[in-house]
Amino acid sequence: MSEAPAFPSNFVETAQTLDRATIDALREAVALGRWPNGARLSKEQQGLCLEAVLAWEHRHLPPEEHTGYVPSPQDACGSAPEAPAPLRWLDDA
């Protein structure tokens, strides 16, 4: 007798098994605040969709492609950041 396939045991595991098209649809729904049929997402739905997208990205994408990724200043400009220059106030006179 063969064993049944293992099913994900929690939300994160389930989200990580979704396909790219589903994740893209969830990401768009969160961004627009609406489902493809025009119905508004509730706050709970927005949170769950975003959680699913983040869980999927964590498993399938490199960190620099994750939603909300902010590169370091060196990475963003391609060179080391400049040292901050002191402010110089000019007299009104």
Residue pairs with C-beta under 8 A, 6 or more apart in sequence:
8 14
8 16
8 17
11 48
11 51
11 52
11 55
12 51
12 55
15 51
15 52
15 53
15 55
15 56
16 55
16 56
16 58
16 59
16 60
18 26
18 52
18 56
20 60
23 52
23 53
23 56
23 57
25 36
26 49
26 50
26 52
26 53
27 49
27 53
27 67
28 36
29 35
29 36
29 41
29 45
29 49
30 41
30 46
30 49
30 50
30 53
33 40
33 41
33 46
34 40
34 41
35 41
41 49
50 67
53 67
54 66
54 67
57 65
57 66
57 67
58 66
63 69
64 71
73 81
74 80
74 81
